[in-house]
Amino acid sequence: MDIKKELRVNDMIETLEQLVKIPSPSGNTEQVIQYVATYLEELQIPYTLNRKGGLIATIQGENNQAHRMLTAHVDTLGAMVKEIKSNGRLKLTLIGGFRWNAIEGEYCQIQTLSGETYTGTILHTKASVHVYRENEERTEQNMEVRIDARVKSEADVRHLGIEVGDFVSFDPRFEVTDSGFIKSRHLDDKASVAILLQLMKNIKQEGVQLPYTTHFLISNNEEIGYGGNSNITPQTFEYLAVDMGAIGDGQQTDEFCASICAKDASGPYNLKLRNKLIDCAQQVEAYYKVDIYPYYGSDASAAIRSGHDIVHGLIGPGIDASHAHERTHQDALVNTAVVLYTYLLSS
């Protein structure tokens, strides 16, 4: 069987586009979780929702005494309204770890508690070069949202229903180039969610029997540090986070590989599981790299910190400019999916 052909990369990319276009900053993920739930219902794959709002799909395996868990997260970076300014603009507080300059000039959406949505643009308070000469560092104090509405005062804004605490999401600007590059915000980690959904679809439609009962956790609080450290069954012996591979100076990871993490800011990942992933990649001649991510933590490391007695690992598609204007290539999705598919079938 040609695993790469069976995995249908175009389906993965289509799912990814739908996922990134659903606003889901950490703390406001109900809509995107519902999308995943509907996807699984169409495949007749059972799932449960945890109290935190995450989703756990389960596929029974030959061995129900030993379980595996794979996780990817649908929550993304975003912001909240911190203050309604007297000039009718909004001051923000960030959700997740990123720099203010990474969102300067970005289109955004403000979602009110009543369900209304307003668009806007994130700008420096002194954006016009024809008026201002200062070149200041971008901070919470000098960045604001210009709302696409006739507002000139705090009262005008409140009349729209916009209040402190409303969620603000960023326009993903999803695009696939003729050369196979995928450019979008929120590839971290919706690219991995698309991969897991495609894997479950293939397993279900092809009638594949997994050696172990396997849980697929779609977590919803990873960007703030605690997405996948609960709902792990006592039978779970291997826990694999599927999340982006970090690219930059001194890194081996590129936009075409499956990136296998040896160590991140939390410490080393399990050596035996890392070697198993490498072996799976080599079996199917998938392009992979082993790397160390210096400023990074995953759902798997969160599970270890919370005290679970599990073997933990981390793999994902290489993604450039993480937490900024991200880009990957369809080859990275395919290579990661092929390694994971081989891993799921391994005993």
ChimeraX attribute file (.defattr): number of C-alpha atoms within 10 A of each C-alpha:
attribute: neighborCount
match mode: 1-to-1
recipient: residues
	/A:1	5
	/A:2	8
	/A:3	14
	/A:4	16
	/A:5	10
	/A:6	13
	/A:7	21
	/A:8	14
	/A:9	19
	/A:10	10
	/A:11	14
	/A:12	23
	/A:13	19
	/A:14	11
	/A:15	20
	/A:16	24
	/A:17	22
	/A:18	14
	/A:19	22
	/A:20	25
	/A:21	17
	/A:22	17
	/A:23	27
	/A:24	25
	/A:25	25
	/A:26	23
	/A:27	17
	/A:28	21
	/A:29	20
	/A:30	14
	/A:31	12
	/A:32	20
	/A:33	24
	/A:34	13
	/A:35	14
	/A:36	20
	/A:37	21
	/A:38	12
	/A:39	15
	/A:40	17
	/A:41	12
	/A:42	9
	/A:43	14
	/A:44	11
	/A:45	16
	/A:46	13
	/A:47	18
	/A:48	13
	/A:49	15
	/A:50	13
	/A:51	8
	/A:52	12
	/A:53	19
	/A:54	23
	/A:55	24
	/A:56	21
	/A:57	21
	/A:58	19
	/A:59	17
	/A:60	16
	/A:61	18
	/A:62	11
	/A:63	13
	/A:64	14
	/A:65	12
	/A:66	17
	/A:67	22
	/A:68	24
	/A:69	24
	/A:70	25
	/A:71	25
	/A:72	31
	/A:73	29
	/A:74	32
	/A:75	30
	/A:76	30
	/A:77	24
	/A:78	26
	/A:79	22
	/A:80	21
	/A:81	22
	/A:82	17
	/A:83	16
	/A:84	22
	/A:85	16
	/A:86	13
	/A:87	14
	/A:88	20
	/A:89	23
	/A:90	24
	/A:91	21
	/A:92	26
	/A:93	16
	/A:94	17
	/A:95	19
	/A:96	19
	/A:97	11
	/A:98	14
	/A:99	13
	/A:100	18
	/A:101	15
	/A:102	13
	/A:103	20
	/A:104	17
	/A:105	14
	/A:106	17
	/A:107	19
	/A:108	23
	/A:109	19
	/A:110	23
	/A:111	23
	/A:112	19
	/A:113	13
	/A:114	8
	/A:115	9
	/A:116	11
	/A:117	15
	/A:118	17
	/A:119	18
	/A:120	22
	/A:121	19
	/A:122	22
	/A:123	21
	/A:124	22
	/A:125	15
	/A:126	16
	/A:127	16
	/A:128	10
	/A:129	9
	/A:130	7
	/A:131	8
	/A:132	10
	/A:133	10
	/A:134	9
	/A:135	9
	/A:136	9
	/A:137	11
	/A:138	16
	/A:139	13
	/A:140	14
	/A:141	11
	/A:142	16
	/A:143	23
	/A:144	24
	/A:145	28
	/A:146	21
	/A:147	21
	/A:148	11
	/A:149	13
	/A:150	10
	/A:151	17
	/A:152	14
	/A:153	15
	/A:154	18
	/A:155	14
	/A:156	18
	/A:157	22
	/A:158	14
	/A:159	11
	/A:160	15
	/A:161	16
	/A:162	23
	/A:163	21
	/A:164	15
	/A:165	16
	/A:166	17
	/A:167	27
	/A:168	29
	/A:169	24
	/A:170	25
	/A:171	21
	/A:172	21
	/A:173	15
	/A:174	18
	/A:175	13
	/A:176	16
	/A:177	9
	/A:178	7
	/A:179	8
	/A:180	12
	/A:181	17
	/A:182	23
	/A:183	20
	/A:184	23
	/A:185	24
	/A:186	31
	/A:187	31
	/A:188	28
	/A:189	24
	/A:190	25
	/A:191	32
	/A:192	28
	/A:193	27
	/A:194	27
	/A:195	29
	/A:196	24
	/A:197	21
	/A:198	21
	/A:199	21
	/A:200	20
	/A:201	19
	/A:202	17
	/A:203	18
	/A:204	15
	/A:205	10
	/A:206	10
	/A:207	9
	/A:208	12
	/A:209	15
	/A:210	17
	/A:211	18
	/A:212	22
	/A:213	21
	/A:214	23
	/A:215	23
	/A:216	23
	/A:217	29
	/A:218	29
	/A:219	27
	/A:220	28
	/A:221	24
	/A:222	25
	/A:223	25
	/A:224	15
	/A:225	14
	/A:226	19
	/A:227	27
	/A:228	28
	/A:229	19
	/A:230	17
	/A:231	14
	/A:232	19
	/A:233	13
	/A:234	12
	/A:235	14
	/A:236	21
	/A:237	17
	/A:238	19
	/A:239	29
	/A:240	25
	/A:241	24
	/A:242	29
	/A:243	29
	/A:244	28
	/A:245	32
	/A:246	25
	/A:247	19
	/A:248	13
	/A:249	6
	/A:250	9
	/A:251	15
	/A:252	17
	/A:253	26
	/A:254	21
	/A:255	22
	/A:256	22
	/A:257	27
	/A:258	33
	/A:259	32
	/A:260	29
	/A:261	24
	/A:262	20
	/A:263	20
	/A:264	18
	/A:265	13
	/A:266	17
	/A:267	14
	/A:268	15
	/A:269	21
	/A:270	17
	/A:271	14
	/A:272	12
	/A:273	19
	/A:274	22
	/A:275	13
	/A:276	15
	/A:277	22
	/A:278	20
	/A:279	15
	/A:280	21
	/A:281	24
	/A:282	13
	/A:283	11
	/A:284	15
	/A:285	12
	/A:286	21
	/A:287	18
	/A:288	26
	/A:289	20
	/A:290	18
	/A:291	20
	/A:292	21
	/A:293	20
	/A:294	13
	/A:295	9
	/A:296	14
	/A:297	19
	/A:298	27
	/A:299	31
	/A:300	32
	/A:301	26
	/A:302	19
	/A:303	21
	/A:304	19
	/A:305	12
	/A:306	13
	/A:307	9
	/A:308	19
	/A:309	13
	/A:310	19
	/A:311	19
	/A:312	25
	/A:313	28
	/A:314	29
	/A:315	26
	/A:316	30
	/A:317	35
	/A:318	29
	/A:319	32
	/A:320	22
	/A:321	14
	/A:322	19
	/A:323	19
	/A:324	18
	/A:325	17
	/A:326	18
	/A:327	22
	/A:328	26
	/A:329	22
	/A:330	21
	/A:331	21
	/A:332	27
	/A:333	25
	/A:334	25
	/A:335	24
	/A:336	27
	/A:337	28
	/A:338	27
	/A:339	27
	/A:340	24
	/A:341	22
	/A:342	16
	/A:343	17
	/A:344	20
	/A:345	15
	/A:346	12
	/A:347	8
